[in-house]
Structures are given as C-alpha cells and as structure tokens.
C-alpha cells in the first residue's frame, strides 16, 4: 500500500499541477488531501475542480470552512473586515454548489490499508490547532486524546515535521502551495505500508513554475481586488516564509500601543520592517 498525502494547496495552481504529475510518475495506490485547497493564492476553484475530478479522498480544512460559512447567520462580524478579502474573493467566484460540497467534506478519515493511522487537517479538537516541536504532551493529548491511533497524519502548519509523543507519532505534512520552511517548492508526503505491517514515510519537495504562480496574482486581478492581505500571501509564496500571522500580531501590538493605521498602512509598515 502506497499512499500520497497532500495538503494546504491554497489556490496555487502551478504547484498543484506539479504535485499531480509527480504522483502519477511515481505511482500510488491512493491520494488523500488534508484540506485547505482554497484561499491564499488566486486559483482556489481551479485547484478544487482538479482535485475533486480525480476522485481523491478529501478532508475539510479551516479555509474550506471559512468559504462554506462565510455569509451564514453565525459568521463572525470580523469576517466582513478588509483583512478577509482573500476569502471573499473565493466566495464570490465559487461555482454552483461548490461551497456546499466543501461543507460536506469529512474532517477525519481512516484509510483502508493504513490501519493504525488517522488523517485530519489540524487536530481532532478543531481545524486550527498547531503542533510545534515544543508543544507539551498534555496539550497534544487535549488535541488528539490519549486514545488516538499510533500515527496521526495532519497538515495545517505548512512545515513538514515528525513529532514523537506519549500517544505515538504525529506526522505533519508539508504544504503544496504555501510552504513555510524557506523552500519555494511544492511539498507532499508518501506513506508506504511495509509487508511486516509498519508504515514508513517520505517527504517530497518538487520544483514548479513559481514565476507563473506569482504572475497569477496580477493576471487574475486578485492582487488588486483582495488588497493588502493579498500582498502578504504574494510574499509568502515568493519567500516560503510566514507573513500573514506575524503581520496580524504586529498590527494588534500597534493598536494596543495607540498607533492608528488602516490595513493598507499597517501592511506597508510590516513589509518595511
């Protein structure tokens, strides 16, 4: 049994195509997508349609949830602020029934032939939990429960990692579309079931047409329409480094210090640091 695990495409179509070609060339019995196909880069729905058409097993990530529930009565009011413009871009361009399809996706998955492993986006608790090398075991138990399978396969953090803990092993997949480890490649993982019953894994790092992916920001009108936050995603793609999360932390700090900046001013200040 040889399984390809991909996650966090985030609308980066050239990276998505490169990974699909590599998976076909190397041969796999099945493919699992751990969520966050949409939002970030311009081509959310092109990526969704390709993944969906191939019959791959797909889980829902936090960005599928954002898009699927964006205009629901329970949507947080801050979702209508300018910093959520990249999500609004995806919502406004969603094909018929696509958002409903996203919300019907499962949040966890067991794969035949991969007994003892569970697949999810972030954690069993929610779709936004992060796992780091220093995350304490008690915090991991809260995310995955002591009775979790011996192998947890997840995405969300955009940095490939193998974390041992008292419950077993947590394998975090690299990101196809927005890796955050300084390498501007499309990343995914292969899991192989050995004849003796153990599961081994290999991380892959695939070069692709990054210049084309960056050009899509202007060619599609996304950079102009999605505003300052799109500039941050553009920089994440170009540098393979985290930009959105630290920007939001800095902006919060500036507000607490009494500095009045609108979103565009704050992004410009952050990019100048």
C-alpha positions as CSV (number, residue, x, y, z in Angstrom):
1,X,0.0,0.0,0.0
2,X,1.5,3.3,-1.1
3,X,-0.5,6.5,-0.2
4,X,0.2,10.1,-1.3
5,X,-0.8,12.7,1.2
6,X,-1.1,16.3,0.1
7,X,-2.4,19.4,1.9
8,X,-2.6,23.2,2.0
9,X,-2.7,23.9,-1.7
10,X,-4.2,27.3,-1.0
11,X,-5.2,28.1,-4.6
12,X,-1.6,27.7,-6.0
13,X,-2.4,26.0,-9.3
14,X,1.1,25.5,-10.8
15,X,2.2,23.8,-7.6
16,X,-0.9,21.7,-7.6
17,X,-0.2,20.5,-11.2
18,X,3.4,19.8,-10.4
19,X,2.5,17.5,-7.5
20,X,-0.2,15.7,-9.5
21,X,2.4,15.0,-12.3
22,X,4.9,13.7,-9.7
23,X,2.3,11.5,-8.1
24,X,1.4,10.0,-11.4
25,X,5.0,9.4,-12.4
26,X,6.0,7.7,-9.1
27,X,2.8,5.6,-8.7
28,X,0.5,5.5,-5.7
29,X,-2.5,3.4,-4.8
30,X,-4.5,6.3,-3.4
31,X,-4.3,10.0,-2.6
32,X,-5.6,11.8,0.5
33,X,-6.0,15.6,0.6
34,X,-5.9,17.0,4.1
35,X,-7.7,20.2,3.4
36,X,-7.1,23.9,2.7
37,X,-7.4,23.6,-1.1
38,X,-8.8,27.1,-1.3
39,X,-7.9,30.7,-0.3
40,X,-4.5,32.3,-0.3
41,X,-3.5,32.4,-3.9
42,X,-5.8,33.2,-6.8
43,X,-6.9,29.9,-8.3
44,X,-8.9,28.3,-5.5
45,X,-11.6,26.8,-7.7
46,X,-9.3,25.6,-10.4
47,X,-7.5,23.7,-7.7
48,X,-10.7,22.4,-6.2
49,X,-12.1,21.2,-9.5
50,X,-8.9,19.4,-10.4
51,X,-8.7,17.6,-7.0
52,X,-12.4,16.8,-7.0
53,X,-12.3,15.4,-10.6
54,X,-9.5,13.0,-9.8
55,X,-11.6,11.2,-7.1
56,X,-9.1,11.7,-4.4
57,X,-10.2,11.4,-0.8
58,X,-10.6,15.0,0.5
59,X,-10.9,16.4,4.1
60,X,-12.2,19.8,5.1
61,X,-9.7,22.3,6.4
62,X,-10.3,25.6,8.1
63,X,-10.3,27.6,4.8
64,X,-13.0,25.4,3.4
65,X,-15.0,26.2,6.5
66,X,-14.4,29.9,6.1
67,X,-15.6,29.8,2.5
68,X,-18.5,27.5,3.2
69,X,-19.9,29.5,6.1
70,X,-18.8,33.0,5.1
71,X,-22.2,34.6,4.8
72,X,-24.1,32.4,7.2
73,X,-26.0,34.0,10.1
74,X,-23.4,32.7,12.6
75,X,-20.4,34.1,10.7
76,X,-18.2,36.3,12.9
77,X,-18.7,40.0,12.1
78,X,-14.9,40.4,11.7
79,X,-15.1,38.3,8.5
80,X,-16.5,41.3,6.7
81,X,-13.5,43.4,7.6
82,X,-10.9,44.2,4.8
83,X,-8.4,41.6,6.1
84,X,-10.8,38.8,5.0
85,X,-10.9,40.0,1.4
86,X,-9.0,36.9,0.1
87,X,-11.8,34.7,1.5
88,X,-14.4,37.0,-0.1
89,X,-12.6,36.7,-3.4
90,X,-13.0,32.9,-3.3
91,X,-16.6,33.1,-2.1
92,X,-17.7,35.5,-4.9
93,X,-16.2,33.2,-7.5
94,X,-17.4,29.9,-6.2
95,X,-19.0,27.6,-8.9
96,X,-22.6,26.5,-8.3
97,X,-22.9,24.1,-5.3
98,X,-19.1,24.2,-4.7
99,X,-19.4,25.7,-1.3
100,X,-22.0,23.1,-0.3
101,X,-19.6,20.4,-1.4
102,X,-16.9,21.9,0.8
103,X,-19.1,21.8,3.8
104,X,-20.0,18.1,3.2
105,X,-16.3,17.1,3.3
106,X,-15.4,14.9,6.4
107,X,-13.0,16.3,9.0
108,X,-11.3,13.0,9.8
109,X,-10.5,9.9,7.8
110,X,-9.3,6.3,8.1
111,X,-7.8,4.8,5.0
112,X,-8.0,1.0,4.2
113,X,-4.6,-0.5,4.2
114,X,-3.3,2.2,6.6
115,X,-4.6,0.6,9.9
116,X,-3.5,2.4,13.0
117,X,-3.4,5.8,11.3
118,X,-5.9,8.7,11.3
119,X,-5.9,11.6,8.8
120,X,-7.1,15.1,9.6
121,X,-6.4,18.8,8.9
122,X,-5.2,20.2,12.3
123,X,-6.4,18.1,15.2
124,X,-9.3,16.1,16.4
125,X,-10.4,19.0,18.5
126,X,-10.7,21.7,15.8
127,X,-9.3,22.7,12.4
128,X,-6.9,25.4,13.6
129,X,-4.7,23.8,16.3
130,X,-1.0,24.0,15.7
131,X,1.6,21.4,16.6
132,X,5.2,22.6,17.1
133,X,8.4,20.8,18.2
134,X,7.9,22.3,21.7
135,X,4.2,21.6,22.1
136,X,3.8,19.9,25.5
137,X,2.5,16.3,25.6
138,X,-0.5,17.4,27.8
139,X,-1.5,19.9,25.1
140,X,-1.2,17.2,22.4
141,X,-3.4,14.9,24.5
142,X,-6.1,17.6,24.5
143,X,-5.9,17.9,20.7
144,X,-5.8,14.2,19.9
145,X,-6.9,12.4,23.1
146,X,-4.9,9.6,24.7
147,X,-6.7,7.0,22.7
148,X,-5.6,8.5,19.3
149,X,-4.2,6.0,16.8
150,X,-0.5,5.5,16.9
151,X,0.0,7.6,13.8
152,X,-1.7,10.9,13.3
153,X,-1.2,12.5,9.8
154,X,-2.1,16.2,9.6
155,X,-1.4,19.4,7.7
156,X,-2.2,23.0,8.6
157,X,1.2,24.2,9.8
158,X,2.9,24.2,6.3
159,X,6.2,22.8,7.7
160,X,6.9,19.1,7.4
161,X,7.6,17.6,10.9
162,X,7.7,14.3,12.7
163,X,6.7,14.7,16.4
164,X,7.0,11.8,18.8
165,X,4.8,12.0,21.9
166,X,3.4,9.7,24.5
167,X,0.4,8.8,22.3
168,X,2.6,7.8,19.3
169,X,3.7,9.8,16.3
170,X,2.3,13.0,14.8
171,X,3.3,13.5,11.2
172,X,2.8,17.0,9.8
173,X,2.7,17.3,6.0
174,X,4.5,20.0,4.1
175,X,2.4,22.4,2.1
176,X,1.8,22.1,-1.7
177,X,1.0,25.8,-2.2
178,X,2.4,27.8,0.6
179,X,5.3,26.1,2.4
180,X,6.8,28.0,5.3
181,X,10.2,26.4,5.6
182,X,12.1,28.7,3.3
183,X,12.0,26.4,0.3
184,X,9.8,27.6,-2.6
185,X,8.8,24.1,-3.7
186,X,5.5,22.1,-3.7
187,X,5.7,19.6,-0.9
188,X,3.8,16.4,0.0
189,X,4.4,13.1,1.7
190,X,4.3,9.4,0.7
191,X,3.2,6.7,3.3
192,X,4.1,3.1,2.5
193,X,2.8,0.1,4.4
194,X,5.6,-2.5,4.7
195,X,4.9,-6.2,4.3
196,X,5.7,-6.6,8.1
197,X,2.9,-4.1,9.0
198,X,4.8,-0.9,9.7
199,X,4.3,2.4,8.0
200,X,7.2,4.4,6.7
201,X,7.0,7.9,5.2
202,X,9.0,10.1,2.8
203,X,8.7,13.9,2.3
204,X,8.9,15.2,-1.2
205,X,9.9,18.6,-2.4
206,X,9.0,19.4,-6.0
207,X,10.2,22.3,-8.1
208,X,7.5,24.1,-10.1
209,X,6.9,27.3,-12.1
210,X,7.0,29.8,-9.2
211,X,7.1,32.8,-11.6
212,X,3.9,31.7,-13.2
213,X,2.2,31.3,-9.8
214,X,3.3,34.8,-8.8
215,X,2.1,36.2,-12.0
216,X,-1.4,34.8,-11.4
217,X,-1.8,37.4,-8.6
218,X,-1.9,40.2,-11.2
219,X,-3.1,38.3,-14.3
220,X,-6.4,37.4,-12.5
221,X,-6.9,40.8,-10.8
222,X,-6.6,39.1,-7.4
223,X,-3.8,41.4,-6.1
224,X,-5.9,44.5,-6.7
225,X,-9.3,43.0,-5.6
226,X,-8.1,41.3,-2.4
227,X,-6.0,44.3,-1.4
228,X,-3.3,44.4,1.3
229,X,-3.7,40.8,2.5
230,X,-3.1,39.5,-1.0
231,X,0.2,41.3,-0.8
232,X,1.1,39.2,2.2
233,X,0.1,36.0,0.5
234,X,2.2,37.0,-2.5
235,X,5.2,37.5,-0.2
236,X,4.5,34.1,1.4
237,X,4.5,32.4,-1.9
238,X,7.7,34.2,-3.1
239,X,9.7,33.6,0.0
240,X,8.2,30.5,1.6
241,X,8.1,32.3,4.9
242,X,5.2,33.1,7.3
243,X,3.8,36.6,6.7
244,X,0.1,36.8,7.5
245,X,0.2,35.5,11.1
246,X,3.1,37.7,12.2
247,X,1.6,40.7,10.4
248,X,-1.6,40.3,12.4
249,X,0.4,40.0,15.6
250,X,2.3,43.2,14.8
251,X,-0.9,45.1,13.9
252,X,-2.5,44.1,17.2
253,X,0.5,45.3,19.0
254,X,0.5,48.6,17.2
255,X,-3.2,49.1,18.0
256,X,-2.5,48.4,21.7
257,X,0.3,51.0,21.6
258,X,-2.2,53.5,20.3
259,X,-0.8,53.7,16.7
260,X,-3.7,54.3,14.3
261,X,-3.1,52.5,11.0
262,X,-5.6,51.3,8.5
263,X,-5.0,47.9,6.9
264,X,-3.0,49.2,3.9
265,X,-0.8,51.4,6.1
266,X,-0.2,48.6,8.5
267,X,0.8,46.1,5.8
268,X,3.1,48.6,4.2
269,X,4.7,49.2,7.6
270,X,5.1,45.5,8.2
271,X,6.6,44.9,4.8
272,X,9.1,47.6,5.5
273,X,10.3,46.1,8.8
